[in-house]
Each structure stands twice: as C-alpha cells, then as structure tokens.
Amino acid sequence: MDRRTFLKTAPLAATAFSASRLFAEGLAPAAAAGKYNVLFLAVDDLRPQTKAYGKPHMITPNLDAFAASGMLFSRAYCQQAVCSPSRTSLLTGLRPDSTQVYDLETHFRANVPDVVTLPQHFKDQGYHTVSMGKIYHGGLDDPPSWNEVVKVKRDVNYAVEYALEENQAISRAGHAKAKERGLKGTAAANLSRADPAESADVPDETYHDGALAQKAVETLQRVKDKRFFMAVGFLKPHLPFNCPKKYWDLYDRAQVHLADNPFAPEGAPAVALHNSGELRAYAKIPKEGPLDEATARWLVHGYYACTSFVDAQIGKVLAELQRLGLDKNTIVIVWGDHGWHLGDHGLWCKHTNFEVATRVLMMLRVPGQKNAGVDCDRLTEFVDIYPTLCDLTGLPLTPHLEGASFAPLLDEPKRAWKRAAFSQYPRGGDVMGYSMRTDRYRYTEWMRAWEKQPAAVELYDYQTDPLGNVNLAVKPEQADLVRKLSAMMDEGWRGAKP
C-alpha cells in the first residue's frame, strides 16, 4: 500500500522491532515494581452503552459508579473494529499496519517477534502478571506476557457457550462436523452457532463471565501482597447474547431502543458497508436482507441484558478490590475492544470504519486522582493506553510505541490535545479503508494497494449530522474540505500527536 502504511509516517516493522529487541535485552528489570498495581478489565464487543455514557435506559450501576470515581473518556477510538487487531494494537502499542494483524488468525509475533507487549513490559519490570478470560484474541495468547494464565472452569462446556440443552446440542453437533471436515478458526466456529441469544434461568456462574468474576475475586485474594498487573477479559456482550434470565428481566423488550438510522448513509460507497455476516451465521437469522422488527428487538434486548450481566460481574471484582483495600494502590482501566452496530446504518456487529464501530468505552481510575467523575472529551486511542499506564506507574517507556500517554488529561481534561485519532479496516483482501476522526469530522479513504488515489472517500460532519447519515465527500461543494482533510491524513498520526 503506497501511501498509508501507516499514513506515511509509521516506522517499518523491522526497524520498530529491532529497537524493541534492544530495549528488552539492554534494560534490566527494575529492582522494585512501579508505584501502583494495575487491574486491566477488558470487555468484548461493549460499545459505550452505559448510563454514564448518556444512555439513560441502561441498567449499569457498577460501571456508572466506576465512572463517577474515575475518568470517562467520551471520545476514545480503537485502531481496527474487530477483536484481534484491536487487542493486538492495544497490547503492543502499535497500529495495525505495523503489526500486520488485520484478521482473527494471525498472531502478531509472526510479523513482529521481538515486540515487548504491555503486560510483558510490566513483567520485565518486576510485576506479577496474570491473565484470565479473553485478553488476546481466543487461541492467540502470548506466553511471554504472563507469569501465570488462570483457567476458568464452569459446569457448561465453554466451547459451546450455551446453558440451554437444545442450544448445546446444536452447537456440539456443529463442533463435531467441523472436526470431521478438518475445519478450524472462524469456519469451524460458524458451524457451531445455535441461537444468537438465550436467557436461561441459571446462576451467574453457569455462564463464562460469572465464573470468570468468581475466579478473579479468588485471584485478587491470592495476589494481594504482590505488585500485580492483573488482566481479566469478559466475553459479553459478544454474540451469542447469552446470560441469566434475571438480566433479561431488567428490560421491557417493547421499550428497547432500535436504531434511529437503520439505513446506509446517503452517498456511502458499497465498500464501507457489509452484510453483517458474523450475525448471519447464527440460527433464526436470515442470510440476506434487513431484520424484521421482532428479531431486531430480540437482539437489542439481548445486548442490553448481556451488558447488565457483565456490569454485575465487573462490580463483583471491583467490590473485592475495595474490600481488600487494594483500591488505594491499584490503577483500574476498563475498556471495550471496539464498538458494535445495533442496526445503525442497517448494520449489525462491527467490521466498519463508522463512528459506531470505532468509538469505544474507556474509563480509568488512579488512586487519589484529581477530577474524579469528570468526563474527558479529548481524542484518545487504544495505542495510548500502553504509554499511559507506564507513565502512571512510573515505568520507563519502550521505544517502539506509536501512541501518546494521556496521563496529563487526568489533571487537565480540557487541555489542547490530539488533532485526530486513526482507525482502519480491510475489505476484500485488496482494499484498506483508513479513517481519521477529528474534533468535528470523520474522513475515510478506501485505498487499493496498486493505486495512488483512493477508490472511495467518505466525510461525515458530526456538528451538523450527529449520526453520520450523509457522506459529504460526494458533494462538489465540499471538495476543498476533502483536500484539506486528505492532506491532514497524509501527515498521519505523528502529525496529530499532542
């Protein structure tokens, strides 16, 4: 790709990682770990869908209380709106064009074998690093990152994800068929999909996230006297929307909020859209076309229920942190790995460069921090988390990082900051969509590897069009603005740093 790898300004991967290797080999571990523990709470597919993020219909008391005790970042963005590339970018501090991870199967160490990951850096500096649940994408864990990986066991077979026997039977049969055909990865998983949602009347611990919260509580009790970096990765509200019935009962399906814009943006190129394929692999979902209202309500209801379910599990972990007195010396960060379409633009799932898919939930609490309960609306990105946690704990920065610490925003949340945040998404194997979010606009160029000019361009003005329903790039009167934003994108993420 000629012009944006990444956006003209990214170092070549080999150069970046020879520097990382020198760092790893040349810097001895610190005699004592940093000044704070770190509790690192990841949530799969959770968009900013809590009361604290302006969704008054949501029942998320624990995340809302956490936001009131820390800082909520209202304009934080992931680097690619799908699990593995997003998590890889966050955990390495590198953008997708540097890791060359754009899919769910590629392990970053195949391309950048010497990179020092965020937890690995903490381990090298004397921290006890613990992983449980989904931190890296499933099956792509990274042994150099951890002192220990805690396994989560529950009564229900984790592989099938369901508690109801009828759904388990469908899923088990699909797994057997995939094994018989020699299928792996997404192809195998798609054969095991039963219903996209279920609401079994079972205890929290029957489902993975309930068992995970219980294990996290036990692990906190065990590591409380160590300096730790503890990562806990919750699965919900990832599909299937499965959680105990009591969380479904919190919401009236007739009152759930369907998307205000269940249509593609006016003038949007076809390459910006998709067929919601992840959802369509499940039973009772049509393979083509829009969903009927009853199905849409069922799915949104399930997403809400699973959000409340994971909120309750996070609450259990935070309560134990406080009971043990560890809240006084532990930084806590909560993040959802990307956004999620709930019928917005006629789409379901993630896999786009639109605002709904790239904007993320991110909240941070530091012991004794100023401005507790303040919302920060400055542009931040997932690649910024690595340097931020180093700054806040007093650890040195590794030299390869492509983000900027947002620790200064904790003291001055209204200070001048980044001019833009950058995301990207591949489409069809030969097209990459590069997207830039400024204070006012989202500008996206879809580039073919062999062409110097974009195949398609998008421009959305959130001041006049808050839902991004009109692509201004196709309007001749916006040509000057398109040229200006294209030039700004050429400057890349280095030009946008604070």
Buried (B, 14 or more C-beta within 10 A) or exposed (E): BEBBBBBBBBBEBEEBBEBBBEBBEEBEEBEEBBEBBBBBBBBBBBBBBBBBBEBEEBBBBBBBBBBBBBBBBBBBBBBBBBBBBBBBBBBBBBBBBBBBBBBBEBBBBEBBEBBBBBBBBBBBBBBBBBBBBBBBBBEBBBEBBBBBBBEBEBEBEEEBBBBBEEBBEBBBBBBEEBEEEEBEEEEBBBBBBBBBBBBBEBEBBBBBBBBBBBBBBEBBEEBBEBBBBBBBBBBBBBBBBBBBEBBBEBBEBEEBEEBEBBBBBEBBBEBBBBBBEBBBBBEEBEEEEEBEEEBBBBBBBBBBBBBBBBBBBBBBBBEBBEEBEBBEEBBBBBBBBBBBBBBBBBBBBBBBBBBBBBBBBBBBBBBEBEBBEBBBBBBBBBBBBBBBBBBBBEBEBBEBBBBBBBBBBBEEBEEEBBBBBBBBBBBEEEBBBBBBBBBEBBBBBBBBEEEEEBBBBBBBBBEEBEBBBBBBBBBEEBEEBBEEBBEBBBBBBBBBBB
